[in-house]
Amino acid sequence: MKLVWILNVDMLWWIMKLQETAEGVILDVHVKPKSEKFRVEVDGDEIVVSCREAPVKGKVNRELLKQFSRLFGRNVTLVSGFTSRQKRFLVSDIGAEEVNRVLASAANARQ
């Protein structure tokens, strides 16, 4: 596993830590449940995801997996943080640069 720091040229303030593995990219996410709508934000080097679902019986995890799979167009697996607001996801068969591009696009779309 190698640690990759990505600098997005469109958003020079955004330096995000991603872990690139042989299987894909692991990203760390901070989750805000019970939000008005699903959205991805970048706060410094942290990915913050607002979810509509309440943190009950895995509803937030299911929403995140569904939305991330749509966003990346890849298989997404929850690696850790099953009952925490700090979660780690593996996005399969993708590189860190593409993850960075997709997240930057999603974060810009909300503005």
C-alpha positions in Angstrom: 0.0 0.0 0.0 1.4 3.4 -0.8 0.2 6.8 0.5 -0.6 9.3 -2.2 -1.0 13.1 -1.8 -3.0 14.6 -4.6 -3.0 18.3 -5.4 -6.0 19.4 -7.5 -4.9 22.2 -9.8 -8.5 23.6 -9.9 -8.6 23.9 -6.1 -5.1 24.6 -5.0 -6.2 24.7 -1.3 -7.3 21.1 -1.5 -4.7 18.6 -0.6 -6.3 15.2 0.0 -4.8 12.1 1.5 -5.8 8.9 -0.4 -4.3 5.4 0.0 -3.8 3.7 -3.2 -3.7 -0.1 -3.0 -3.6 -3.0 -5.5 -7.4 -3.3 -5.3 -8.1 0.4 -5.7 -8.2 3.5 -3.5 -9.1 3.8 0.2 -10.6 7.1 1.2 -11.4 8.4 4.7 -14.7 10.1 5.1 -16.4 12.0 7.9 -20.2 11.5 7.8 -22.9 13.9 8.9 -26.2 11.9 9.1 -29.7 13.2 9.0 -28.9 16.1 6.6 -31.2 17.8 4.2 -29.7 16.2 1.2 -26.7 14.0 0.2 -23.7 16.0 -0.7 -19.9 15.7 -0.7 -17.8 18.5 0.7 -14.1 19.0 1.2 -12.9 20.7 4.4 -9.2 21.1 4.3 -7.9 17.6 3.6 -11.0 15.9 4.9 -13.9 14.5 2.9 -17.2 15.4 4.6 -20.3 13.6 3.4 -23.8 14.7 4.4 -26.4 11.9 4.3 -30.1 12.0 4.5 -30.5 8.8 6.5 -30.5 8.5 10.2 -27.7 6.3 11.8 -30.1 3.4 12.5 -29.6 -0.2 11.5 -26.9 0.5 8.9 -29.1 2.9 6.9 -26.3 5.5 6.6 -23.8 2.9 5.4 -26.2 1.6 2.8 -26.9 5.2 1.5 -23.1 5.9 1.4 -22.4 2.7 -0.5 -25.2 3.3 -3.0 -24.2 7.0 -3.6 -20.5 6.3 -3.8 -21.0 3.4 -6.3 -23.1 5.8 -8.5 -20.6 8.6 -8.1 -17.5 6.6 -9.0 -19.2 4.0 -11.3 -17.2 1.3 -9.4 -17.7 -1.2 -6.7 -17.4 0.4 -3.3 -16.8 -1.4 0.0 -17.0 -0.2 3.5 -13.6 -1.1 5.1 -14.0 0.3 8.6 -16.1 2.6 10.7 -19.3 0.5 10.5 -20.8 2.3 13.6 -18.7 5.5 13.6 -18.9 8.8 11.8 -15.3 8.3 10.6 -15.4 5.7 7.8 -13.0 4.2 5.3 -14.2 3.1 1.9 -12.4 1.1 -0.8 -13.2 2.2 -4.3 -12.2 -0.8 -6.5 -10.3 -0.7 -9.8 -9.6 3.1 -9.8 -6.6 5.3 -9.3 -6.1 8.1 -6.9 -6.1 10.8 -9.6 -9.5 9.7 -10.8 -10.9 9.6 -7.3 -9.6 13.1 -6.7 -11.2 14.3 -10.0 -14.6 12.8 -9.2 -14.6 14.1 -5.6 -13.6 17.6 -6.8 -16.4 17.5 -9.4 -18.9 16.4 -6.8 -17.8 19.0 -4.3 -17.9 21.8 -7.0 -21.4 20.7 -8.1 -22.9 21.7 -4.8 -21.7 25.3 -5.1 
